[in-house]
Amino acid sequence: MARLTLNVDENVVARAKRHAACHGISVSALVERFLALLPESDVHPDEGLPPILARLRRELRGVAVTPSTYRSYLKRKYR
Protein backbone atom coordinates (compact mmCIF):
# COMPACT_ATOMS: atom_id res chain seq x y z
CA MET A 1 0.00 0.00 0.00
CA ALA A 2 1.38 3.43 -0.96
CA ARG A 3 1.36 6.44 1.34
CA LEU A 4 0.04 9.83 0.27
CA THR A 5 0.36 13.15 2.08
CA LEU A 6 -2.31 15.76 1.40
CA ASN A 7 -2.73 19.36 2.49
CA VAL A 8 -6.43 19.88 3.12
CA ASP A 9 -8.40 22.65 4.81
CA GLU A 10 -9.02 21.75 8.45
CA ASN A 11 -12.79 22.21 8.09
CA VAL A 12 -12.82 19.73 5.21
CA VAL A 13 -10.78 17.27 7.28
CA ALA A 14 -13.22 17.58 10.18
CA ARG A 15 -16.17 16.92 7.85
CA ALA A 16 -14.37 13.96 6.30
CA LYS A 17 -13.68 12.48 9.73
CA ARG A 18 -17.32 12.88 10.79
CA HIS A 19 -18.56 11.34 7.54
CA ALA A 20 -16.11 8.45 7.77
CA ALA A 21 -17.03 7.77 11.40
CA CYS A 22 -20.75 7.75 10.57
CA HIS A 23 -20.09 5.18 7.85
CA GLY A 24 -17.68 3.07 9.88
CA ILE A 25 -14.68 3.61 7.62
CA SER A 26 -11.38 5.44 7.87
CA VAL A 27 -10.63 8.73 6.15
CA SER A 28 -8.01 6.84 4.14
CA ALA A 29 -10.69 4.45 2.87
CA LEU A 30 -12.95 7.40 2.08
CA VAL A 31 -10.21 9.07 0.01
CA GLU A 32 -9.36 5.77 -1.68
CA ARG A 33 -13.00 5.26 -2.68
CA PHE A 34 -13.12 8.77 -4.12
CA LEU A 35 -9.87 8.33 -6.06
CA ALA A 36 -11.06 4.97 -7.37
CA LEU A 37 -13.87 6.84 -9.15
CA LEU A 38 -11.35 8.63 -11.38
CA PRO A 39 -11.20 7.31 -14.95
CA GLU A 40 -8.54 4.72 -15.74
CA SER A 41 -7.22 6.61 -18.75
CA ASP A 42 -6.02 10.17 -18.98
CA VAL A 43 -8.50 11.11 -21.68
CA HIS A 44 -8.73 14.84 -22.20
CA PRO A 45 -12.26 16.14 -21.43
CA ASP A 46 -12.54 17.64 -24.93
CA GLU A 47 -11.56 14.40 -26.65
CA GLY A 48 -14.40 12.97 -28.69
CA LEU A 49 -16.34 16.24 -28.79
CA PRO A 50 -17.17 17.82 -32.12
CA PRO A 51 -14.43 20.36 -32.92
CA ILE A 52 -16.72 23.37 -32.47
CA LEU A 53 -17.73 22.27 -28.95
CA ALA A 54 -14.13 21.49 -27.99
CA ARG A 55 -13.05 24.96 -29.15
CA LEU A 56 -15.91 26.64 -27.31
CA ARG A 57 -15.03 24.80 -24.10
CA ARG A 58 -11.38 25.83 -24.43
CA GLU A 59 -12.24 29.48 -25.06
CA LEU A 60 -14.68 29.65 -22.16
CA ARG A 61 -12.51 27.72 -19.68
CA GLY A 62 -12.25 29.67 -16.44
CA VAL A 63 -15.04 32.07 -17.43
CA ALA A 64 -18.21 32.24 -15.40
CA VAL A 65 -20.59 31.45 -18.24
CA THR A 66 -23.75 33.49 -18.10
CA PRO A 67 -26.05 34.50 -20.96
CA SER A 68 -24.31 37.91 -21.11
CA THR A 69 -20.79 36.42 -21.25
CA TYR A 70 -21.89 34.04 -23.97
CA ARG A 71 -23.42 36.92 -25.98
CA SER A 72 -20.15 38.86 -25.58
CA TYR A 73 -18.24 35.85 -26.85
CA LEU A 74 -20.49 35.58 -29.91
CA LYS A 75 -20.20 39.32 -30.64
CA ARG A 76 -16.37 39.08 -30.57
CA LYS A 77 -16.38 35.93 -32.66
CA TYR A 78 -18.67 37.30 -35.40
CA ARG A 79 -17.34 40.86 -35.74
N, C-alpha and C positions, 0 to 999 in steps of 0.2 A: 504494500500500500504506500503510495506517495504522500508526502506532506506538502501542504500549501499554506502560505501565510497571506492573509488578506488584511487590508486596512479598511475598516467599515465604521460608519458613524455609530456612536454608542447607542443612540436611540433605536437604530435598526438592529443592532446586536441584541438589545433587550427584548425587542419584539420577536426576534428569531428564537431566542431562548424560551420565551413564553409559549410560542407556537409549538416548538419542538417538545417542550414538557407536556403540553396538552395532548400531543399525539404520541407520546411515549417513545420518542426518538431523540437522537443527539443532534446538535446543530450541524455537526459534520455530515451526518446522514441526510439532513435537510438540504445542505448545500450540494451534496453528491447527487441527490435526486433531481435538483434543479439543473445542475450541469449535464446530467444524463439526457435532459430534454433537448440539448443543443443538437443540431444536425450533424451527422457523421462527416459529411463533406464540407469543404469550405467554398460552397457555391455562393457567388456574388448575388445579392438580392435582386439586381437588375437582370441577371442571366435568365434567358428564356422569355423576357418581356418583348413585345414589339418595340422596334427601335425608337419610335416616337415617345412611347411611355417611359422607356429607360432614360431617354434624354430629358424629359420633363422631370422625372424624379431626381436626376443629377442636378439640374438647374435649380430646383426648389429645395434641395437638401439644406437643412438648417434654417429654413424660412418658415415662420408661423403662417401656414397657408389659410388664408381667409378669402372670401369672395373678392375683396378689394385688392389683395396682393395678387391673386390670380388674374384679375382684370389688368393690373399694372404690367404683369408679365406678358400678357397677350398684346397690350399696346406697344411695349418695347419690341416684341418679336415681329409684329406686322407693321412697323413704321414704314 
